[in-house]
Amino acid sequence: MRSRSEEERELPYRGKLRLVDSRSDFGSGRRKRMRASWELSEMRKFGSGVVCLLFLVWSVAGVVVGGGFAGEDDGDRKLEGTIAFASVGRSRYGFDIFGVSLAQIPESGKLVDRMLADGLVEKRLTDGVSVNYNAQLVEGKEKQNLLQWLKSSGHVSDVDLAGDTGELLLYVSERDGSARVYISLFLDQGKNRRGASPDLEAGPELELLSEFEGSSLGSKREERKNFRYLSEIETSKKVLQLNLSKLGSSGPHLHDRPQLGGTRVVYVSTEQAREERRQSWSGVYSTSLDSRFDIRLTPDGMTDFSPAISPSGEWVVAASFQGKGWQGEVRALDTDLYLFSAKDGSNRRLVTKNGGWPTWKDESTIFFHRQADDGWWSIFKLTLPEDFTMNGFTEGEIQEERVTPPGVHAMTPSASKAGDWIAVATRRPESAYRHIEIYDLSSKVFIRLTERLAPNAHHYNPSVSSSSKHVLYHRCKGVLGASTTPFAVPLLEPLQSIVPRVSLFRVDGMFPSFSPDGSLIAYLHDGVYVTNLNGKSRRRVYNGTAFATCWDRKRKGVVYISAGAGFSPELAEVHILSIFNADGEGEPYYKQLTKDGSGNNAFPSASPDGKYVVFRSGRTGHKNLYIMDAVDGEEGGLRQLTSGPWTDTMANWSPTGEWIAFASNRESPAAGHFSVYLIHPDGTGLHKILSDGGRANHPIFSPDGKSLVFTSDFAAISAEPVSLPNQYQPYGEIYIAKIDGSKATRLTHNSYEDGTPAWGPIFLDPNDLSEDAEDQSTCDFDDALWLNSPNLGTLC
């Protein structure tokens, strides 16, 4: 990994805007890959109005953990084919940006009356493509600064910004295979359009999904007569995507929580690798609209999350692991708040311990969340000395107070700059849903917002506009008022890959596996399914509860599964089945290979000659590896491969037959740390190749047997878990490495739990996906389960 020099940091952007003839039909749920140039594409939309999506992309600084870059063949190993994996819950999120407009700036002490009198109007601000989240509505001087920058940069010189511009939205979207920062520029209808491209046509406003009149606000939720739902309107829409990459290839890095203050945009990026394993790559970066230069504000070797920029654009406060590092926490992070210059990261100083998700009210007032000693997530307030910019401050000069009371979880605050109130996400003991509420700092009263509009949906991470007239948030697009409707998601979602001849896909399911010739994929959803490589002709081959699929390498159309519930104890009844005709050549049927009463048998993998299956079994009271006959199961012969008071699991037989890779916690069973080991099928040659502490799981061999794909917490976590839906382990990323454990290379960058990867021999071009390679999803995901009570909230 190389660090960027000061000269490299000050290179200007190298982005140009040009038209390309690339289409994606999102109205029908079809998801085709965007052109590699990521510059301009036409989309179908259900809103209307012209929207400019300006795609802000930052550079690659390093993606390697353990040395070496995996983008080229290395010696005698070939890096080619397709890697597919699963992200827990991701396909059900369906996040879009929504906003509630307040008719007037709420006055202190009259906030409740004003909200009841004016009612609530909710508007969807993004187009339903992929997931969209963590938005800021740019207004006032920041809007003018950004518009002037866009125009002076020449990127959108063909649009009369002064005459055409409406709302300006800054947010994160994953529509192009990784989390990127976008700008949506809504062009008002009927305004001056001198110099506009003739291909751009103005239209009416975006679709209004739901409207609530204050007259029927009552205590009973069922009395909701004045909700109005508008059907989707499909019209054409142009989307301009501006690539602002500075230093060449943009890479697949995560960019998150963008905020504009003054003339600077700050955001989180995972572009700089950490040499230490199990430490987060997340750092804060700043882009100046004046100089068009970008700089990393987080010191090398440190981690920052959730930055907030002051109204003047001069200061940033962020949650940091500084001096401690990640200790494996997945709920309340042990972060402290640090203040530093937005220009260059200088004057870095601690402002409080144990805090996260800061937000500025003014130049000396900061709100943040913390899990209090009583177990409730609460909002706290910091007051800095008014002259701190000139004279600095000492710890004793900072005033800190708790703002929200116990009895309700309040988190991810956003402060009003014009009124004496904050917007927060809440979880109440009587509700299973996360909602957005306003907390009046004067009257100390909560005002419920989103529960009045979409009571049965989770709402995340509110953002108050600088005028305080709008509150933005994201939620699942499949919820309309009190009802839900399915929405289309891609069966195979392409992601950016750093390996030239290896494509990368997220599967709408779990435990994918490729047939020996690479033409079919088996995976789990509500049963076991098999689909063609391009996502066409999906069919169910097993209806029961199952996990962990793999294919027989000699007998055509045979798939092995673990039939039963995952995460079951050692002696629970889970069996290895072989499913026949999984390739569609006949009616599927299955055979049980493990004996009744033999305990928890799972994670089968077939030998390359098709004679044997290695699997994990808990029949002795410990989960160890066994090998049995592939055709007749235990009846045809069984022998134990590993033994001990620990867990050996997730075995995979190499294509050459020489090695079996597996994950084990044998070095620290109590701590739950898993490492990857290799062993010969005859039980010799056992040795560890990956992980010293932490987790490395689900090892799968490459088609040539010279590499492994696996999931690991080598890069810790990339965002505050409390800002996300429930993730049991929000730190899994997909890696590849040589089979000796060297050249471990990170492939995915996100805040989800990525796992259960598979590696097939055929390179799948995203453009070759079938037009009907999609599934229907719903919004039935969980919010953080550990918020169900304050006691659960304290557990890690």
C-alpha positions, 0 to 999 in steps of 0.5 A, a space after each residue: 500500500 502506498 500513501 498519496 503524496 501532497 502532490 497527488 492529493 492536489 491533482 485536479 479532477 479528470 472528469 468529462 461529461 459526454 453522452 453515451 447510448 446506454 439504457 436501463 429499464 428500471 420501470 420494469 425492474 430490469 437492471 442492466 449494467 451501466 457502461 464502464 464510463 459511468 457517464 450518462 444513461 437514460 432511465 425510465 422513471 415513475 416520477 417525472 421531471 428532469 433530474 441530473 444525477 452527478 456521480 462523484 467518484 474518488 480514487 483508488 489508494 489501495 485494496 490489498 491486505 497482506 501484500 500483492 495486487 490480485 488484478 493480474 495472473 500470478 505465476 501459475 494461477 489464473 484469476 478468472 470466472 465469476 464470484 457470487 456471494 450473499 449480503 444478509 438482508 440487502 435485497 429487501 431494503 429497497 431504500 429510497 430517499 423521502 422527505 417531509 415538508 413543513 409549511 413553516 419553520 416550527 416555532 419553539 413551544 408551538 411545534 406540536 400545534 404547528 405540525 397538527 395544524 399543517 399536516 404532513 406531506 411526504 415526497 419521494 426524492 429518488 427514483 427507486 433504482 438500487 438503494 439510496 440513502 443518507 441524503 442532504 437537501 442542499 439549500 441557500 448559500 451551499 446550493 449556490 456554491 455547488 451550482 456555481 462550481 458545477 457550471 464553472 467546472 464545465 460539467 453541466 454547461 449545457 444547462 441554464 442552472 440559474 433558470 432551471 434549478 429546483 431541489 438539489 439533493 446530495 446522497 449515496 446510491 449503489 446503482 453502479 455496483 458500489 456506494 457512491 455519492 450522487 447529486 440529483 438536480 431537479 429542473 423546474 418546469 417552465 423555467 428558462 432553459 437557454 443552452 439546454 441540450 435538445 435531448 433534455 425535456 422538462 416534466 412535472 414534479 416527481 410522484 407524490 406517494 402519500 399525503 396526510 391531512 391534519 384533520 384526521 390526526 387521531 389517537 387511533 391508527 386505523 382512522 386514516 381516511 385522508 391518506 392519498 396514494 398515487 399510482 406510479 407514472 412511467 415517463 422518460 427521464 434523462 439521468 446525467 452521471 458525472 465522473 469526477 475521478 481524480 487519479 484514474 480508476 475509481 475502484 469499488 470503495 464505499 463512500 458514505 454520509 456526504 455533507 456540504 458546508 460552505 464550499 466543502 463536501 466531506 464524506 467517508 471513504 474506504 479507499 485507503 487500506 489499513 496494514 493492520 488486520 481487523 481495523 476499519 478502512 473508513 476515513 474522512 475526506 474533504 473536497 473543496 469546491 473552490 480549488 477542486 482539490 481533495 484531501 484525506 482529513 483522517 490521519 494515516 493509521 486511524 479510523 473516522 466515521 459519520 463526519 459532520 461539517 460545521 455551517 461555515 464549512 471550516 470544521 468537521 467533527 467525526 466519531 473515531 477509534 483513535 488510540 483504541 482501534 476496533 475491538 470486535 463490537 458490532 452494536 455500540 461502537 467504542 468511538 470518541 468524537 474528534 474535531 478537526 479542520 475541514 481544510 486539511 485535518 489539522 488542529 485535531 482534538 478530542 471533544 468528548 468520549 463515547 459518542 457517535 453520529 454528530 450534527 452541528 446546530 451552529 458553530 459552537 453547538 453539537 448534538 450526538 448519540 450515545 448509549 447511556 449508562 441506563 441502556 437507552 440510546 439517547 441524544 446529548 448536546 455539546 457546547 463549545 466555547 464561542 471563541 474556540 476557533 481562535 483560542 482552542 479549548 480545554 476539556 473543562 470548557 466544554 459543556 455536555 448534557 443529556 437531551 432526550 430522556 430514558 424510555 425511548 431509544 433516540 439516535 442518528 440526530 440532525 439539528 435544526 439550524 433555524 429552530 430549537 429542535 432536532 430530528 431523530 430516529 427512534 425505537 419505542 418499547 411498544 413498537 417494532 419499527 424505527 421512526 423519525 420524530 422531532 424533539 422540541 428542545 424547549 418543551 421537551 416533547 417528541 412529535 412523531 412524523 413518519 408513524 403518521 405516514 408509513 407506520 409499518 416501515 423502518 425509517 433511518 437517519 433523518 436530515 434537516 435542511 438548512 432552512 429547517 423546512 424539510 426533514 429527509 430520511 430513507 425507508 423501503 420503497 415498497 411501503 405505501 401508507 399502512 400497506 406494502 407491495 412487492 418490488 423488483 430486485 435483480 436476481 444477480 446484481 453486478 458489482 464493480 470488480 478490481 480483478 479484470 477477468 473475474 466478475 462479481 455479483 450479489 445474489 438475491 439469496 444465500 449459499 450460491 454454488 456453481 455447477 462444474 461447467 459454470 452454466 448453472 447456479 444453485 442458491 437458497 431463498 425460500 427453498 433451493 433454486 437453480 437458475 442459468 448463469 444469466 439468471 434465466 429459467 429459475 426453478 425450485 428443486 427443494 421446498 424445505 428449510 436448507 442451507 449450504 449448497 454444492 454440486 457433484 463434479 461428475 454426476 450431472 444435475 446432482 446438488 448436495 444440501 444441508 436440510 434443516 435449520 442453520 445455527 443449530 446445536 451439535 445434536 440437532 437433526 440436520 441431514 445431507 441430501 443429494 438432489 437429483 435432476 437439479 439441472 431441469 432434465 427431469 422431476 427433482 427428487 432427493 436422497 438422504 445420505 446421513 443417518 437419522 440420529 447422527 446429529 447436525 450434518 452440514 456444509 457438504 463438498 464433493 471430491 473432484 472424482 465424484 466418489 466422496 463428500 466431505 461435511 461437518 457433523 456434530 454427532 460427537 458433541 463437537 462439530 468436526 469434519 467427516 468424509 462419506 460415500 457420495 452415492 450411498 452416504 454413510 451406508 457406503 462408508 464413513 470416516 472422521 477427518 478432524 476431531 477435537 473440542 472445537 468447531 471445524 466447518 465450511 469445508 471445500 474440496 479443491 478441484 485438484 483433489 489435493 486439499 480440503 479447505 475449512 474454517 475452524 475456531 480450534 485456537 480460540 473456541 471460547 472467543 469465536 475466532 475462526 481461521 482458514 486451514 488446509 488439510 489433505 483428504 487423508 488427514 495429513 498436512 494440516 496447517 493454517 493459512 489465514 487469520 490471527 484472531 477475528 474471523 475468516 470463514 466460508 473458504 471456496 477454491 477458485 476453478 484452477 485450485 490456486 486461489 481461495 475466495 472467503 469472507 472476513 472481518 480483516 477490514 472491521 466495519 465501515 459504518 456505525 451499526 446503529 444507523 443500519 437495519 439489523 446485521 448480525 455481523 456487519 463486518 463481513 467482506 469478500 476477499 481472495 487470496 492464494 492458497 498459501 494465504 498470501 496476497 489477500 485482497 479485498 473485493 467488497 466495500 460496504 456496511 453489510 454482512 457479506 458471506 457464503 461466496 462461490 467461484 465459477 469458471 465462466 466470466 459472466 458479463 453483466 450485459 449478458 444477464 437475462 432481461 427477466 433475471 429478477 425476483 420480487 422482494 418485500 420490506 420484511 427485514 428487521 431493524 436492529 434486534 438489540 434495540 428491542 429493550 435497553 438490556 439487549 442494547 448493552 450486549 455485544 
